[in-house]
Amino acid sequence: MPKIYFIDVTNRDGVQTAKLGLSKLEKTLINVYLNEMGIFQSEFGFPTTRHESLYLQANLELAAMGVLKRIHLGGWIRAVVADVENTFKLVPEIRHLNLSISTSNQMIYGKFQGRKSYGDIIEDMTDAVDAARKHGCETIGVDAEDASRTDLKYLIKFGLAAKEHGADRLRYCDTLGYDNPFSIYDTCKKLAKAVELPIEIHCHGDLGMAVANALGGAKGALDGGQDVYINTTVNGIGERAGNADLVATILALLKSKDFTKKYEVGDKIDLTKANKIAKFGSYAFDVPIPINQPGVGANAFAHASGIHADGVLKDPQNYELYGFEELGRGEPEQVETGREICSGQYGGISGFGYLMGKMKDPICFSSKEESDQVLELVRYANVEAHKPLVEDELRFIAKYPGIAKKLLTLTPLE
């Protein structure tokens, strides 16, 4: 039976969002949380972008250390040989890649403006796949950008060429959110049957249907006999109107009517981490979680109507499709209303010691030299984040100071 997997693209598509961004430490924490949730892969960055190099290397070190022990760490590049060569020059240990190129009439004429033909698109892609394999790439996804506006016959030809050269997956990109659940189901089913490759589903929310389209496309690929890899982002943050939201998509898949009776999830998802990653994503991006966000919004389990309150008190299933405990909610939260000590780029040893000592599991240092070293890294992390660090960030720096140093280091062009 074909199975469903998740590839989260927060650290690639999410950070491309206009006016938003994440520090390298914040991106790393996202990878840690995704790993804890049981997500198959994180598209963790851009290996051809120089300021990402040390961050990517540091996360691959975390994987080698067993900190990121389940999740695949995949990079995103253009499907051209030059990008493949540059990738393995800057990040030689990377083993998972997605190679992307535009395939629609609109992009070929409107974006490339005559510089590339339909044949050139396929030739560039297959040459890039061959080059990635020569460098020891273990898994390769090939992305058809603007697939939802691409002629199906050409898309099948593109996919078959990718398969012939050893690609592992074909990413169907609804780049502008143009699809609807019915059209994407039909296309992905035909594509899966014709190409006989696992299909990735990448949906945007320009028409407000990213989650519905992700589920529709997944169903189409599964009914076509292939595994499916659904792309998501934390809190749906992404270019323009965003991407399919991680938690909402998982909930739709696991809780919607009869879906999991017919289809199987490949990796066990730990939903109890949902609230944690959503809250951190909100803090890191500095974007509030909408009050009506599925599962993690402030009103997701709030009841005011007398009929609803009476019903949910008698039996929560009367008016709640799933329990708040399933998403890691329900624990009391402490909010400082008096004196508050924060981490900061000008922080000193007393405030730092107070913060590390008041954690649920306090951190003690073996020497003054060790505490001074970690404090200095915390200062640099605050410079990059422009906000106080959360407890998990402080704990991460204390536990992995060598990795933290690499995350906080940028090497400008000479």
C-alpha positions as CSV (number, residue, x, y, z in Angstrom):
1,M,0.0,0.0,0.0
2,P,1.4,3.4,-0.9
3,K,2.1,5.7,2.1
4,I,2.0,9.3,3.1
5,Y,5.0,11.3,4.3
6,F,5.6,14.9,5.2
7,I,8.3,17.2,4.0
8,D,8.3,20.5,5.8
9,V,9.7,23.5,3.8
10,T,9.6,26.2,6.5
11,N,13.3,26.7,6.4
12,R,13.2,27.1,2.6
13,D,9.9,28.5,1.5
14,G,8.8,29.9,4.8
15,V,11.9,32.0,5.2
16,Q,11.4,33.4,1.7
17,T,8.3,35.2,2.9
18,A,8.6,38.9,2.3
19,K,9.3,41.0,5.4
20,L,9.9,37.8,7.6
21,G,12.9,35.6,8.4
22,L,14.5,33.3,10.9
23,S,18.0,33.3,12.5
24,K,20.2,30.3,11.9
25,L,19.6,29.2,15.5
26,E,15.8,29.5,15.0
27,K,16.0,27.5,11.8
28,T,17.9,24.8,13.7
29,L,15.3,24.7,16.5
30,I,12.6,24.2,13.8
31,N,14.6,21.2,12.5
32,V,14.8,19.8,16.1
33,Y,11.1,20.2,16.6
34,L,10.2,18.7,13.2
35,N,12.5,15.7,14.1
36,E,10.7,15.3,17.4
37,M,7.3,15.3,15.6
38,G,8.4,12.5,13.3
39,I,8.4,14.5,10.1
40,F,10.2,12.7,7.3
41,Q,12.2,15.6,5.9
42,S,13.0,19.2,6.5
43,E,13.9,21.3,3.4
44,F,16.5,23.0,5.6
45,G,17.9,25.6,3.3
46,F,19.8,26.8,0.2
47,P,23.1,25.1,-0.2
48,T,24.2,27.5,-2.9
49,T,23.7,30.5,-0.7
50,R,27.0,31.3,1.1
51,H,25.5,32.6,4.3
52,E,23.7,29.3,4.7
53,S,26.8,27.2,4.4
54,L,27.9,27.0,8.1
55,Y,24.3,26.6,9.2
56,L,23.8,23.7,6.8
57,Q,27.1,22.1,7.8
58,A,26.2,22.5,11.5
59,N,22.8,20.8,11.1
60,L,24.4,17.9,9.1
61,E,26.8,17.6,12.1
62,L,23.8,17.4,14.4
63,A,22.4,14.6,12.3
64,A,25.8,12.7,12.4
65,M,25.8,13.1,16.2
66,G,22.3,11.6,16.4
67,V,20.6,14.8,17.6
68,L,18.6,14.9,14.3
69,K,18.5,11.1,14.1
70,R,15.3,10.4,12.1
71,I,14.7,13.4,9.9
72,H,16.2,13.8,6.4
73,L,17.8,17.2,5.8
74,G,17.2,18.2,2.2
75,G,18.5,21.3,0.3
76,W,16.8,23.2,-2.5
77,I,18.6,24.4,-5.6
78,R,17.8,25.2,-9.2
79,A,17.9,22.3,-11.6
80,V,21.1,23.3,-13.3
81,V,24.5,21.7,-13.2
82,A,26.2,24.8,-11.9
83,D,24.0,24.8,-8.8
84,V,24.8,21.1,-8.1
85,E,28.6,21.8,-8.4
86,N,28.4,24.8,-6.1
87,T,26.3,22.8,-3.6
88,F,28.9,20.1,-3.1
89,K,31.6,22.7,-3.0
90,L,30.0,24.6,-0.2
91,V,28.2,21.7,1.6
92,P,30.0,18.5,0.6
93,E,28.2,16.3,3.2
94,I,24.7,17.0,1.9
95,R,22.9,13.9,0.7
96,H,19.3,14.9,-0.1
97,L,18.3,17.5,-2.7
98,N,15.4,19.0,-4.5
99,L,16.2,20.3,-8.0
100,S,13.7,22.9,-9.2
101,I,12.9,24.3,-12.7
102,S,9.8,26.0,-14.2
103,T,7.7,23.9,-16.6
104,S,4.6,25.9,-17.5
105,N,3.9,27.8,-20.8
106,Q,3.6,31.0,-18.7
107,M,7.1,30.6,-17.1
108,I,8.8,29.4,-20.3
109,Y,7.6,32.4,-22.3
110,G,7.0,34.9,-19.5
111,K,10.0,34.1,-17.2
112,F,12.6,32.7,-19.5
113,Q,11.4,34.9,-22.4
114,G,12.8,32.7,-25.2
115,R,16.1,31.8,-23.5
116,K,14.9,28.2,-22.9
117,S,12.8,25.8,-24.9
118,Y,10.7,22.9,-23.6
119,G,13.6,20.6,-24.6
120,D,16.1,22.8,-22.7
121,I,14.0,22.5,-19.5
122,I,14.2,18.7,-19.6
123,E,17.9,18.7,-20.6
124,D,18.9,21.1,-17.8
125,M,16.9,19.0,-15.3
126,T,18.3,15.6,-16.3
127,D,21.9,17.0,-16.5
128,A,21.4,18.3,-12.9
129,V,20.1,14.9,-11.7
130,D,23.0,13.1,-13.3
131,A,25.5,15.5,-11.6
132,A,23.8,15.2,-8.2
133,R,24.1,11.4,-8.4
134,K,27.8,11.6,-9.4
135,H,28.4,13.5,-6.2
136,G,26.8,10.8,-4.1
137,C,23.3,12.3,-3.5
138,E,21.1,9.6,-1.9
139,T,17.7,11.0,-2.7
140,I,16.7,13.5,-5.4
141,G,13.4,15.2,-5.8
142,V,12.7,17.0,-9.1
143,D,10.4,20.0,-8.8
144,A,8.1,21.1,-11.6
145,E,7.6,24.7,-10.7
146,D,4.1,26.0,-11.7
147,A,3.0,22.4,-12.4
148,S,-0.6,23.3,-12.0
149,R,-0.4,25.5,-15.1
150,T,1.7,23.1,-17.1
151,D,0.3,20.9,-19.9
152,L,-0.2,17.4,-18.5
153,K,1.4,15.7,-21.5
154,Y,4.5,17.8,-21.1
155,L,4.5,17.3,-17.3
156,I,4.4,13.5,-17.8
157,K,7.3,13.7,-20.3
158,F,9.2,15.8,-17.8
159,G,8.5,13.3,-15.0
160,L,9.5,10.3,-17.1
161,A,12.8,11.9,-18.0
162,A,13.5,12.6,-14.3
163,K,12.7,8.9,-13.6
164,E,14.9,7.7,-16.4
165,H,17.9,9.6,-14.9
166,G,17.3,8.2,-11.4
167,A,15.2,10.8,-9.6
168,D,13.4,9.5,-6.5
169,R,10.3,11.9,-6.5
170,L,8.5,14.3,-8.7
171,R,7.3,17.5,-6.9
172,Y,4.0,18.8,-8.2
173,C,4.1,22.5,-7.4
174,D,0.9,24.5,-7.3
175,T,3.1,27.5,-7.2
176,L,0.3,30.1,-7.4
177,G,-2.5,28.2,-5.5
178,Y,-4.3,27.8,-8.8
179,D,-5.6,24.3,-8.3
180,N,-8.7,23.2,-6.4
181,P,-9.1,19.8,-4.5
182,F,-10.8,18.2,-7.5
183,S,-8.4,19.4,-10.3
184,I,-5.3,18.5,-8.3
185,Y,-6.7,15.1,-7.4
186,D,-7.3,14.3,-11.1
187,T,-3.9,15.6,-12.3
188,C,-1.9,13.9,-9.5
189,K,-3.6,10.6,-10.1
190,K,-2.9,10.7,-13.8
191,L,0.7,11.8,-13.1
192,A,1.3,9.0,-10.6
193,K,0.0,6.4,-12.9
194,A,1.9,7.6,-16.0
195,V,5.2,8.4,-14.4
196,E,5.2,5.7,-11.7
197,L,7.2,7.8,-9.3
198,P,6.3,9.0,-5.8
199,I,4.7,12.4,-6.0
200,E,5.4,15.4,-3.8
201,I,2.5,17.9,-3.3
202,H,3.5,21.5,-2.8
203,C,0.5,23.9,-2.4
204,H,0.1,27.6,-1.8
205,G,-2.8,29.5,-0.4
206,D,-3.5,32.2,-2.9
207,L,-7.1,31.1,-3.1
208,G,-7.3,29.8,0.5
209,M,-7.2,26.1,-0.4
210,A,-3.6,25.0,0.4
211,V,-4.6,22.4,3.0
212,A,-7.5,21.1,1.0
213,N,-5.4,20.9,-2.2
214,A,-2.6,19.1,-0.3
215,L,-5.1,16.5,0.8
216,G,-6.7,16.3,-2.6
217,G,-3.4,15.9,-4.4
218,A,-2.2,13.3,-1.9
219,K,-5.3,11.3,-2.5
220,G,-4.8,11.5,-6.2
221,A,-1.2,10.2,-6.0
222,L,-2.2,7.4,-3.6
223,D,-5.0,6.3,-5.8
224,G,-2.5,6.4,-8.7
225,G,-0.5,3.8,-6.8
226,Q,2.4,5.9,-5.5
227,D,3.7,7.1,-2.2
228,V,3.0,10.8,-1.6
229,Y,5.1,13.5,0.2
230,I,3.1,16.5,1.4
231,N,4.9,19.8,1.7
232,T,4.0,22.0,4.7
233,T,5.2,25.0,6.6
234,V,4.9,25.9,10.3
235,N,1.7,28.0,10.8
236,G,1.3,28.1,7.0
237,I,3.9,30.9,6.7
238,G,5.2,31.2,3.1
239,E,5.3,33.4,0.1
240,R,2.3,35.7,-0.5
241,A,-0.7,33.9,1.1
242,G,1.4,31.1,2.5
243,N,1.7,27.3,2.2
244,A,-0.2,24.4,3.6
245,D,0.0,24.6,7.4
246,L,1.9,21.8,9.0
247,V,-0.5,21.2,11.9
248,A,-3.7,21.8,9.9
249,T,-2.6,19.4,7.2
250,I,-1.7,16.7,9.7
251,L,-5.1,17.1,11.4
252,A,-7.0,17.1,8.1
253,L,-5.2,13.9,7.2
254,L,-5.6,12.1,10.5
255,K,-9.0,13.4,11.6
256,S,-11.1,14.0,8.4
257,K,-13.8,11.6,7.6
258,D,-12.5,8.1,6.7
259,F,-9.2,9.3,5.2
260,T,-6.9,7.1,7.4
261,K,-9.3,4.2,7.0
262,K,-8.1,3.9,3.4
263,Y,-4.6,5.5,3.5
264,E,-1.6,4.9,5.7
265,V,0.9,7.4,7.1
266,G,4.4,6.2,6.7
267,D,6.0,7.7,9.8
268,K,4.3,8.0,13.2
269,I,3.5,11.6,13.8
270,D,3.8,12.9,17.4
271,L,1.0,15.4,17.5
272,T,1.7,16.4,21.1
273,K,4.6,18.5,19.7
274,A,2.2,20.6,17.6
275,N,1.5,23.3,20.1
276,K,5.2,23.7,20.9
277,I,6.3,24.1,17.3
278,A,3.5,26.4,16.4
279,K,4.2,28.7,19.3
280,F,7.9,28.8,18.6
281,G,7.2,29.5,14.9
282,S,5.0,32.4,15.9
283,Y,7.6,33.8,18.3
284,A,10.5,33.3,15.9
285,F,8.7,34.8,12.9
286,D,7.0,37.4,15.1
287,V,3.6,36.6,13.5
288,P,0.7,35.9,15.9
289,I,-1.1,32.6,15.5
290,P,-4.7,33.4,14.2
291,I,-7.3,33.0,16.9
292,N,-9.2,30.5,14.8
293,Q,-6.1,28.5,13.6
294,P,-7.0,24.8,13.6
295,G,-5.7,22.9,16.6
296,V,-3.4,25.6,18.0
297,G,-5.4,28.9,17.8
298,A,-6.6,30.5,21.0
299,N,-10.2,29.7,20.2
300,A,-9.6,26.2,18.8
301,F,-11.1,24.7,22.0
302,A,-13.0,27.7,23.3
303,H,-16.8,27.6,23.8
304,A,-19.2,30.4,24.7
305,S,-22.6,29.3,23.4
306,G,-24.8,27.8,26.1
307,I,-25.7,24.8,23.9
308,H,-22.1,24.2,23.0
309,A,-20.8,24.7,26.6
310,D,-23.4,22.3,27.9
311,G,-22.6,19.7,25.2
312,V,-18.9,19.8,25.6
313,L,-19.0,19.5,29.4
314,K,-21.2,16.4,29.1
315,D,-19.0,14.9,26.4
316,P,-16.1,16.8,24.6
317,Q,-16.8,14.8,21.4
318,N,-20.1,16.6,21.1
319,Y,-18.3,19.8,19.9
320,E,-14.6,18.9,19.6
321,L,-13.4,16.7,16.8
322,Y,-10.1,16.0,18.7
323,G,-8.8,16.6,22.2
324,F,-6.6,19.5,23.1
325,E,-4.3,17.1,24.9
326,E,-3.5,15.4,21.6
327,L,-1.8,18.6,20.4
328,G,0.3,19.1,23.6
329,R,-2.1,21.7,25.0
330,G,-3.5,22.0,28.5
331,E,-0.4,22.7,30.5
332,P,-0.5,25.9,32.5
333,E,1.7,28.8,31.2
334,Q,3.6,31.2,33.4
335,V,3.5,34.8,32.3
336,E,5.8,37.3,34.2
337,T,3.8,40.2,35.5
338,G,6.5,41.6,37.8
339,R,10.3,41.6,37.5
340,E,11.6,39.9,34.4
341,I,15.2,39.0,33.4
342,C,15.7,38.5,29.7
343,S,18.6,37.3,27.6
344,G,20.2,40.1,25.6
345,Q,23.2,41.1,23.6
346,Y,24.4,43.2,26.6
347,G,23.5,40.7,29.3
348,G,25.9,39.9,32.1
349,I,26.8,36.8,34.1
350,S,24.4,37.5,37.0
351,G,21.3,37.7,34.8
352,F,22.5,34.8,32.6
353,G,23.1,32.6,35.7
354,Y,19.6,33.5,36.9
355,L,18.0,32.5,33.6
356,M,19.9,29.2,33.4
357,G,19.1,28.3,37.0
358,K,15.3,29.0,36.8
359,M,14.7,26.5,34.0
360,K,12.6,23.4,34.7
361,D,15.8,21.4,34.5
362,P,18.4,24.0,35.7
363,I,21.7,24.1,33.8
364,C,24.9,24.4,35.9
365,F,28.4,24.9,34.5
366,S,31.5,23.1,35.6
367,S,33.7,26.3,35.5
368,K,33.6,30.0,35.1
369,E,35.3,29.6,31.7
370,E,32.5,27.4,30.5
371,S,29.8,29.8,31.6
372,D,31.6,32.8,30.1
373,Q,31.9,30.9,26.8
374,V,28.2,30.1,26.7
375,L,27.2,33.6,27.8
376,E,29.2,35.1,24.9
377,L,27.4,32.8,22.4
378,V,24.1,33.8,23.9
379,R,25.0,37.4,23.4
380,Y,25.8,36.8,19.7
381,A,22.5,34.8,19.3
382,N,20.6,37.8,20.6
383,V,22.4,40.1,18.2
384,E,21.2,37.8,15.3
385,A,17.6,37.2,16.6
386,H,16.9,40.8,17.8
387,K,14.8,39.3,20.6
388,P,15.2,37.4,23.9
389,L,16.0,33.8,23.4
390,V,13.5,31.1,24.6
391,E,14.5,28.4,27.0
392,D,15.1,25.8,24.3
393,E,17.6,28.1,22.5
394,L,19.5,28.8,25.7
395,R,19.6,25.1,26.5
396,F,20.7,24.3,22.9
397,I,23.6,26.7,23.1
398,A,24.7,25.4,26.5
399,K,24.6,21.8,25.3
400,Y,26.1,22.3,21.9
401,P,28.4,25.3,22.1
402,G,30.6,24.2,19.1
403,I,27.5,23.9,16.9
404,A,26.1,27.2,18.2
405,K,29.3,28.9,17.3
406,K,29.0,27.7,13.7
407,L,25.4,28.8,13.5
408,L,26.3,32.3,14.7
409,T,29.3,32.7,12.3
410,L,29.0,34.5,9.0
411,T,31.9,34.8,6.6
412,P,31.4,37.7,4.2
413,L,32.8,37.8,0.7
414,E,36.5,38.7,0.5
